[in-house]
Amino acid sequence: MQNKHSSSPSLLRKIGLHRTDLRSWAYYDIANSSFAVVIMVAILPVYFADVIASDLPSHERTALWAYISSGAMFITALISPFMGNIADRIKGKKKFLFLLTVSGALSSAALAFSGAGTITLTTILYVLGNVSFSLGHVFYESLLVDLCDEEEVHVTSLSAYALGYLASGIILALNLGFVLSPTTFGLADGDAGIKASFISVGIWWLFFSIPLFRNVSESEPENPLKEDQKNISYLVSSSVKQLFITLKDSKNLPNLFIFLIGFWFYSDGIGTVMKMATVYGKEVGISNDDLIAAILMIQFVGVPAAFIFCPLAMKIGPKNGLYITLSVYTVMTALSYFMKETWHFWALAFAVALVQGASQALSRSIYATMVPQHRASEFFGFFSVSSKTAGIYRPLILGTVSQLFGSSRSSLIFDCLLFVVGIICLMKVDVEQGKIEAQKA
């Protein structure tokens, strides 16, 4: 744990960025947000539908993209708990994060080789980038436990998401310039602009991750491996055993696991909104310009929204703040069923902008306060699994509905139910008791 008594400007202290290590940790949200907004949400899904899979009917493009997303989530969910356990025992959070950062950045840049008909190549690169991005979050988020005390964890998490939104807006605006005005940047045409966007994601991801690797320290493992245990076979077998031990520990950490179940439900809805919005928008007739411009608006509105939510969440309590965000999502998803006009998409996008960062940041920080510190990577592996397994079946449902009914609109009803169940589970979580359970563990 870092020294928490260094002097700093009061504003930075209020937003949880008053130390170099905290700011450096938060910069990683700037780094990987480029992949989230450009590759997962804004440009690649549209490019996939318009160019890469253009020979397929529109609803089959939606279904195929959903199946590809599910595959990436399945791989991540399968690996996350084991990777987390290994990292806790060998002081490997930063090592694994570095490898995943390089892998994600290179696969993003390599998407520049995609084009019409390159479905297989695009799938391989997207899955590799998505798995690197998602697994990286396991180790990145588990470092939050090493850096923050209870007073800092919520505001630092929220501020990191706010910085990520700001960065997303900047790189998306730059990439839109590449696509819409390519000659301004010395590019031949819009297609060259899209490929330049993919390359810029890789460069951005690598550059802004440097502060974390230079300035952030991780705690020494409480139960480190002996020299004769540092081999692949032992690491794998011990991780499998530890997985079952952790599941047995659920009786000693009931509030943490109830929260995980609730998160499993509502994070599915949030992930679907983020990853399938542009593809669904195209299906109902929203133009590319409006789709990408609305996503750009989300990034910039999300910055002040996240910072405004910081003091509000601290005043009413992080759990109550999370209730608010999930309620907004529930109403917004229900209204999406009736979306027909362009302004409908803009209105719903604005609603997302107000709560998206806060919902994710508060989920992360509430969970962090109930996690046993010496097993942070392991439990954040489960946190990742909770969201990723939800991300497996939901796109599958969306893809199946799209193929059966020729539209994915009906699947939105299912999304609403997921948010409702998630809220009900959250109501049964006693966060303060969960902190006590973590200390005993």
N, C-alpha and C positions, 0 to 999 in steps of 0.2 A: 504494500500500500504506500502511495506517495505521500509526501509531506503536504498537509492540507492547510498550513498556516502561513504560506507565503503571501506577501502583500500583493495586491492587484487592484485595478480600477473596479469601483463598485458595480458598474454596469456588467463587466465581464463576469464578476462573481454572481450576479443575479441570474445570468443565463448559463451558469455552470461551465464557463470557458476561461476561467481566471488563471489556469496553469498551462504551461507549455505542453505537458503530456495530455491534458484533457483536450486542448485545441488540436493537437496532432492526431488524437484518436478520432475526433469529430471530422477531421479532414478526409478520413477514409469514406465517410458518407458522400463527400464531394467526389471522390475518386470513382466509386462504383456506381454512383447515380447515373453516370453517363451510359452505362450498359442498360440500366433499368429503363430509362426514358427513351433512348434511341433504338436499342435492339429489341427490348421486350415489349415496348408500348407503341412508339410513334412511327418510326420509319421502316424497320424490317417487316412488321406485320402487313403494312400497306404495300410495300414492295413485293412481299411474298404473294399477296392476293392479285396485284396488278401485273406482275412480270413473271416471277418464278413459277407460280402455279396457274398462270393465266389460261391454260388449256382446259382447266377443270371448271364445272359449273360453280357459281358463287357460293352456294351452301356447302358444296364439297370442299371448297377452299377453307371455309370456316371450320369444318369438321377436321380436316387434315391438320390445320394449325393447332387445333385443340388436342389432337392425338399426340402431336410432336411435343407440346407443352407437358402433357401427362407423362410421357416417357422420361423427360428430363427430371420431373419431380420424383418419379419412381426411383430413379438412380440415386438422387440426393437423399431421399428418405431411407434407402437401404444402407447407405454408407455413413450417414451423419452420426448416429450414436457411437459406432465403433471408433471413428476418427476422433470424436470428442474425448472418449475415455483414454485413448493413446496419448493425446496431446496433454491431458492432465498429468500423466505419469512421466513424461519425458521433457516437460517444459517446452512443448512444441507448438504452442498457439501461433507465435509469429512465424515459425518455420513453415508450418502448413499454410498459413495465410499468404506468405510470400509466394510459394509455389502455385497456389490457386490464383493469385493476382496475375502472375505472369501467364499462366494458362488461359485465363479469361481474356486478358488483354490481347494476346496473340490470336486467339480464335475469333475475337471481334474484328480485328484488323483483317484477318483472312477472309471474312465475308465479302470483301471487295472483289473476290473471284467468283461470286455468285452472279447468276443472271437467268435468263429465260430457260426453263427446263432443268435447272440445276437443283432439283428438289432434294436429291440424296446428299450432295455436298453441303447445301444449306442446312439440312437437318443435322448432319454430323457436327458442323461448326456451331450451330445454335445450341445443341444439346451440351456440347463441351463447354461453351461459354456460360450457359445457364447453370450447369452443375458447379462450375468454378465459382460463379457469383453466389450461388445459394450456400454451398459448403463454406465459402469464405466468411459468410455471415456468422456461421457457428463460432468460429474462432475470434472474429472481430467483436461480436457482441459479448462473448465470454470475457474478453479483456476489460469490459466495463466493470465487472465485479472486482478486478484487481485495482482499478483506478479510483473508484468512487466510494464515498460513504453514503449513508441513507439520505443525507441532506442534499447531496449533489446528483444522485443517480437519475432522478426524474427530469430535472431541468437540463442536465447535460445530454440526456437521450433526446429530449425534445429539440434542443438547439442543434444537435447533429442532424436531425431530420430536416430542420429548417435550412441549414446550410446545404444539405443535399438537394432540397427543392430549388434553392437559388442557383446552384451549380447546374442542375438539370435544365433550368430555364435558359441559362447562358449558352450551354453547349447545344441545346435544341435550336435556339435562335440562330447560332452560327451554322448549324447543319441545314436549317431551312434556307439560309442564304446560299449555301452550296447548291441546294436543289432548285430553288426558285430563280436565282440569279447567278448561274454558274460562271458566266464570263467575267463577272466582277472579281472572282477569285482565280481566274486563269484556267477554268475548267471548261471542257468542250461542250457539255450539255448536262441536263438534269440527271441522267443515268450516271455520269461521271461524278456528279455532286453527291449522289447516294453512296457510291463506293468510297468517296473521300470521307463521308460521314462515318462509315464503319471504321476506317483507319484512324480517324480522330478520336473515336471511343477508346481504342487501344492505347493511344498516346496519353490521353487524358487520365485514364485509369492508372497507368504506371506512374505518371508524374505526381499526381496528388496523393498517392499512397506512400511516397517517400518519407514524409514527416512521421507517420506512425512507426515505420521500421527504424527510424533514427532515435525517436524520443520516448516511445512507450515501452515500459518494462512490464514483464509478467511475473507473477509470484512463483517462488520455488515450489515444486510439487511436494505435498505432504507425505506421499507414499511413493517415492521415486523408484524407478527400476534399478536393479542391480546389473552389473556389467554382463553377467551370463544370461540375463533376461532380455537383452536388447537384440532380439532377432525376430524375424517376421512371424514364425510359427507361434512363438510365445505371445507376441503382441495380439495376434488374431484370436488365439484360444482364450487368453485372459480377458479380452474385450467381450467375447461372447459370454463368458461366465459373469462378468461385471454387469452386462445387460440384464441378466436374470436377477442379479442381486438388486439392481436399481428398481426393477419392477416389483420385487418383494418389499423394497423400501417405501412403496406407495402408502402403506399403512401408517408409516411414521411421518409422512409428508402429505397428508390428505388434502390440505388446501392448495398446495402446489399442483397436485395431480388433477384436482377438480378444475383449477384454472386452465391447465393444459387441455382438458377435454373441451371446455368452453372455447378456448382459443382455436382448437381444432375445427370447431364449427364456424365461428365468425370469420376467422382468417381465410377460410375458403372463399367466402363471399367477397372479401376485400381483394384477394388475389385475382378473382375472376374479373372484377370491375377494372383492375389495373391492366390485366394482360389481354382481355378479350374485347375491351371497349371499342377500339378502332375497327377490329374485324366485324363486330356486331353493328357498329355505326355504318360501315360500308354496306352491310347487308340490307339495312333499312333505307339506304339511299342518301346518306350524308356524304357530301363531297370531301375529297382528300384535303382540300385547303381548310375547310371548317374543322375536320377531324384533328389535323395537326395543330392548327391555330388554337383550338380549345385546349389541347393538351399543353401547349405552351402557356396558356393562361393559367392552368392549374399550377404549374411550377412557380409562377411569380405570386399568385394569390396565396399559395401554400406557405410562403416564407413568413409574411406578417401574421397569417393565421396561426402558424405553429408558435411563434414568439408570443402572440397575444394569449394563446391557450396556456402557456407556461404559468403565469401568475394565477390564472383562473383555476387551473388544475390543482395548484398548490393550496388555493383558498378553499375550494370545495372538496378537495381530496382527489388523488389520482384515479381511484376507482369510479367515483361519480363522474369525473371527466370522461372516462372511457365509456360509461353509460350513454353520455350525450352523443359521442361520436357514433356509437353503434346504432342509436335510435335514428340519427340522420341517415345513416347507410340503409337502414330498413325502409324508411319512407322513400328514399331516393330510388332504391331498387324496385319497389312497388310501382312507382311512377314511370320507371323505364319501360314497363310493359306496354304503356300507351304512347311511347315515343314515335312520332311520325315526322315532325317538322325539325328543321335545323335548329331553331331557337330552343326546342326541347333539349337537344343534346348540349347546347351551351349552358342552359340553366342547371342541368344535372351535373355537368362538369364543374360548375362553380360550387355546387354543394359538396362535391368530392374534395375540391380544393380546400374547403374550410375545415375538414375533419380528417383527411387521409393521413397526413403526417402525424397528427396528434394520436390517432388510434393506434398506429404502429409503434410510435415512441412510448406511449403509456403502457402498452402491452409488454414491450421489452423491459421497461424500467420496473414495473410491478413484479414481473417474473424474476428479475434480477434480485429484488429484495428478499425473495423467498427461496433462493438457491443456496445450498451449502457452498461456501466460497472455494474450498479445496477441490470441488468436483464441478466447477463452473462449466468447463467445456463439455463434459459429459451431459450435464443437464441442458445446456443450450443445444446440444445435439438432439435431445428429445424435443426441445422447443422447435427446432428446425423440422424434425420429423412430423410434429403436430401440424405444422402448416403445409408441409410438402405432401403428406399423404392426402390431405384435403385437396391439394392441388392436382392430385392424380385423378381422383374420380370425378371432380366437378367438370373439368374440360371434357372428360369422356362422356358425361351426361349431356353436356352442351353439344358435342359432336354427334352423339346418337340422336338427340332431338332434332338437330339440323337436318340429318339425313332422313329421318322418319317423316317429319312434317314439312320439310322444305324451308324451315325457319327455326331460329333458336329462341324466339320470343317467349315461348311457353316455359322454357327452363328458368325464367326469372322468378316465377312463383316459388320454385324450389329454393332459390337464393334467399328470399325473404324468410322462409322457415329456418334456414341456417342461422341467420342473424338473431332470430327470436330465441332459438335454442341456446345460442351462445350467451345471450343476455341472461337467460334463466340460470345457466351454470354459474355465471359471474356473480349472481345474487347469493349463491351458496358459499362463496369464497370469503373467508375472514383473513384479510391480508396481514393484520397485526399478529394473529395466531400463527400464520404461515411463517413469519419472520422468526418467531420463537422456535417453531419446529425445525427451521433451517439451522439455527444456532445449536440445538440439541444434537442434530445429525452430524 
